[in-house]
Amino acid sequence: LINGSICVGLSDPQLEYLGRESDVAKVSRRDFASILVARRTGATTVAATMIAAALAGIRVFATGGIGGVHRGGEYSMDISADLTELARTSVAVVCAGCKSILDIGRTLEYLETQGVPVVGYGSHEFPSFFSRSSGYSVDMRYDSAAEIAAMLSVKWRLGLAGGVIIANPVPESDALPFDQMEQVITKALALAEEHGIRGKAVTPFLLKSIVELTDGRSLKTNIALVRNNARLAADVAVA
């Protein structure tokens, strides 16, 4: 969101501006209208990107990882608006699972309750962002973009509103070991608690801490998985 407008498809100068500007709001459904009215700059979460995509007639998009139920969410009730948006907005989201800093099991349970299909691309296991494994299964597996596109078409032609998660594991050559990442995430969570980080500031803080704790390896994996997701999303959109 730039200067009171929803921007879908950014120019190079706009991308540079977003990357360098310090006062950029993190925008979800709750914040969408107020940021536009104030003519502020906002970077959209998965939930807000789904809204913008639906307004523009875009049915498929790629991201890194979706938000979800935070660890300890049964006490804090810290649950990403991405999950409720997936239940109401008919856009498919290609991702490498949910961010591994989250409670993956509870995130999948929440998606099941909301009726959101979770598709595994070439895998029966739900990926955990930096890693290909998580110990949790997907609802269904498809091995081609054409199969995924056929399912999306039938779902929406039936009038079954809402999104779909297409979980695309990071390539093996770029993946980080699940057990190793769990140790890193535990340290990052302890740092967040120590610094009193709460609310929407938690995810950016944790991801930054993880980059530092892995000496930059997690950033390389993050870039690789986004490219991998963009390729699959393009194939599904064409199909």
C-alpha positions in Angstrom: 0.0 0.0 0.0 1.7 3.2 -1.2 0.3 6.8 -0.8 -3.3 5.8 -0.5 -3.3 3.2 -3.3 -3.3 -0.6 -3.4 -0.3 -1.6 -5.6 -0.4 -5.0 -7.2 2.7 -5.5 -9.3 5.5 -3.2 -8.1 7.9 -1.2 -10.3 11.6 -1.4 -9.5 11.6 2.1 -7.8 8.6 1.0 -5.6 10.5 -2.2 -4.6 13.6 -0.1 -3.7 11.4 2.3 -1.7 9.8 -0.5 0.3 13.1 -2.1 1.0 14.8 1.1 2.2 11.9 3.0 3.9 12.0 2.8 7.7 8.3 3.7 8.5 6.5 0.8 6.7 3.5 -0.6 8.5 2.8 -4.3 8.7 -0.7 -4.5 7.2 -3.3 -7.2 7.8 -7.1 -7.1 7.2 -7.6 -5.0 10.4 -5.2 -2.3 9.2 -6.0 -2.2 5.5 -8.5 0.7 5.4 -6.8 2.9 8.0 -3.4 2.7 6.2 -5.0 3.7 2.9 -6.9 6.6 4.5 -3.7 7.9 6.2 -1.8 7.5 2.9 0.9 5.6 4.7 3.2 3.0 3.3 2.3 -0.6 4.2 3.7 -4.0 3.4 1.0 -6.7 3.3 0.9 -9.9 5.2 -0.5 -13.0 3.6 -4.0 -12.1 4.7 -3.8 -8.6 3.2 -2.1 -9.9 0.1 -5.0 -12.3 -0.3 -7.5 -9.4 -0.1 -5.5 -7.4 -2.7 -5.2 -10.4 -5.0 -8.9 -11.2 -4.9 -9.7 -7.5 -5.7 -7.4 -7.8 -8.7 -8.8 -11.1 -9.9 -5.6 -13.0 -9.1 -6.4 -16.6 -7.9 -2.9 -17.9 -7.0 0.1 -16.2 -5.4 3.4 -17.3 -3.8 4.9 -16.3 -0.4 7.5 -17.7 1.9 5.5 -19.1 4.7 2.0 -18.4 6.1 1.3 -17.2 9.7 -0.4 -19.4 12.1 -0.9 -20.3 15.8 2.1 -19.1 17.8 3.8 -21.4 20.3 2.0 -21.0 23.5 -1.0 -19.8 21.6 -3.3 -21.8 23.8 -2.5 -19.2 26.5 -1.7 -16.1 24.5 -4.4 -16.5 21.8 -1.8 -15.2 19.4 -3.2 -16.6 16.1 -2.4 -15.0 12.7 -5.2 -13.4 10.7 -3.8 -15.4 7.8 -5.7 -18.4 8.9 -9.1 -16.7 9.1 -8.4 -15.0 5.8 -7.8 -18.4 4.2 -11.2 -19.5 5.4 -13.0 -16.6 3.7 -11.1 -15.4 0.6 -10.8 -17.6 -2.5 -7.2 -17.4 -3.3 -4.6 -20.2 -3.4 -1.4 -19.6 -1.5 1.8 -21.4 -2.4 4.2 -21.6 0.5 6.9 -23.6 2.2 4.5 -24.4 5.1 4.0 -22.1 8.0 6.9 -20.3 9.6 8.8 -22.8 11.7 8.7 -20.4 14.7 5.0 -21.3 15.0 3.1 -24.3 16.5 2.7 -26.3 13.4 0.3 -28.9 14.8 -2.2 -26.3 16.2 -1.9 -24.3 13.0 -3.0 -27.4 10.9 -5.8 -28.1 13.4 -7.1 -24.5 13.0 -7.0 -24.8 9.2 -9.0 -28.0 9.4 -11.6 -26.4 11.6 -11.8 -23.5 9.1 -12.3 -26.0 6.2 -9.0 -24.9 4.4 -7.5 -27.7 2.3 -3.8 -28.2 2.8 -2.1 -29.7 -0.3 1.3 -31.2 -0.3 3.2 -30.8 -3.6 5.2 -33.9 -4.2 5.1 -34.8 -0.5 2.8 -36.3 2.1 4.4 -34.3 4.9 3.8 -30.7 5.7 7.1 -28.7 5.4 8.4 -26.5 8.1 9.7 -23.5 6.1 13.5 -24.0 6.5 13.1 -27.8 6.6 11.3 -30.3 4.4 9.9 -32.2 7.3 7.7 -31.4 10.3 6.3 -34.7 11.5 2.8 -33.6 10.3 0.9 -34.9 7.3 -1.0 -32.9 4.7 -4.6 -33.5 3.7 -3.8 -34.5 0.2 -0.8 -34.9 -2.1 -0.6 -33.8 -5.7 2.5 -34.3 -8.0 1.7 -31.8 -10.8 0.5 -28.3 -11.2 -2.3 -29.6 -13.4 -3.7 -31.8 -10.6 -3.7 -28.8 -8.2 -5.4 -26.5 -10.7 -8.1 -29.1 -11.4 -8.8 -29.3 -7.6 -9.0 -25.5 -7.3 -11.3 -25.3 -10.2 -13.8 -27.8 -8.8 -13.7 -26.3 -5.3 -14.5 -22.8 -6.5 -17.1 -23.9 -9.2 -18.9 -25.8 -6.4 -19.2 -22.5 -4.5 -16.9 -23.6 -1.7 -15.4 -20.2 -0.9 -12.1 -19.9 0.8 -8.4 -20.4 0.1 -6.2 -23.4 -0.3 -2.7 -23.9 1.1 -0.3 -25.5 -1.4 2.7 -26.6 0.7 5.9 -26.8 -1.4 8.9 -28.1 0.4 12.2 -26.2 0.0 14.6 -28.0 -2.4 16.7 -30.6 -0.6 20.0 -28.8 -1.6 18.8 -25.6 0.2 17.0 -27.2 3.2 18.3 -27.0 6.8 17.9 -30.0 9.2 14.7 -29.9 11.2 16.3 -30.8 14.6 19.0 -28.2 14.2 16.4 -25.5 13.4 14.3 -26.4 16.4 17.3 -25.7 18.6 17.9 -22.3 16.9 14.2 -21.4 17.2 14.2 -22.3 20.9 17.0 -19.8 21.5 15.3 -17.1 19.4 12.0 -17.6 21.4 14.0 -17.2 24.6 15.5 -13.9 23.3 12.0 -12.6 22.4 10.8 -13.4 25.9 13.8 -11.8 27.4 13.2 -8.6 25.4 9.5 -8.5 26.1 8.6 -8.7 22.4 4.8 -9.1 21.8 2.1 -9.0 19.1 3.0 -8.3 15.5 6.6 -7.5 16.4 7.2 -11.2 17.4 7.7 -12.7 13.9 10.1 -10.0 12.5 12.2 -10.2 15.7 12.4 -14.0 15.6 13.2 -14.2 11.9 16.0 -11.6 12.3 17.3 -13.5 15.3 17.3 -16.8 13.4 19.4 -15.2 10.6 22.0 -14.1 13.2 22.0 -17.5 15.0 22.5 -19.4 11.8 25.2 -17.0 10.4 23.0 -16.1 7.5 22.2 -19.7 6.3 18.5 -19.3 7.1 18.4 -16.2 4.8 19.9 -18.2 1.9 17.3 -20.9 2.5 14.5 -18.3 2.7 15.5 -16.8 -0.7 15.7 -20.3 -2.3 12.2 -21.4 -1.0 10.6 -18.1 -2.2 12.0 -18.7 -5.7 10.8 -22.3 -5.6 7.3 -21.2 -4.6 7.2 -18.6 -7.3 8.0 -21.2 -9.9 5.2 -23.6 -8.7 2.7 -20.8 -8.3 3.3 -19.7 -11.9 2.8 -23.2 -13.1 -0.5 -23.6 -11.2 -1.8 -20.2 -12.4 -1.1 -21.2 -16.0 -2.7 -24.6 -15.6 
